[in-house]
Amino acid sequence: MSDIAVVGLATMGMNLARNLAHHGFGVSVYNRTTSRVDDFMTQHGSEGAFMSAHTPQELVSQLEKPRRILMMVKAGAPVDETIDHLAPYLEPGDILIDGGNSYFLDAVRRGKALEARGLRFIGTGVSGGEEGALNGPSIMPGGARDAYQQVEPMLTTISAHVDGEPCCTYIGPGGAGHYVKMVHNGIEYAD
């Protein structure tokens, strides 16, 4: 069984999956375009404990409970579509993590909607680009604290470390993680 799933195998998702596996976590990978899953496994499958999935049902069946799924898809409608694609196969207590650059109020809305279904949601800013995703990003999780506690060991392990401290901490409830990422992006782009 895998510890976590990564859904969305573009550059960031692919490298975060590899980072997790390099740190000893079992990772299931899934992409709606299944050829990306096959390509990933051909290129990187030997780097760690990966399992591939070609359907949401297969993905869910590979995960330890509570299931932890990191979605690395384009912000906006694709996040909602991915949630709609996965949620019917999940059980109360399972955790969906949005690691994209979502608008913080969308994270609030998604968290409330998923909570009403018994699912937990973490809106998580991830910074560091392609290299950071692979070697240690800055991670800004917000949302349900109890959900964060379930993924904290993984996220702090794969994050960048400065003076022995992880560049990952719980930001706060609701859309706090994506809000901080928005501020972070504003500062970075202004610089």
Disulfide bonds with the S-S distance in Angstrom:
none
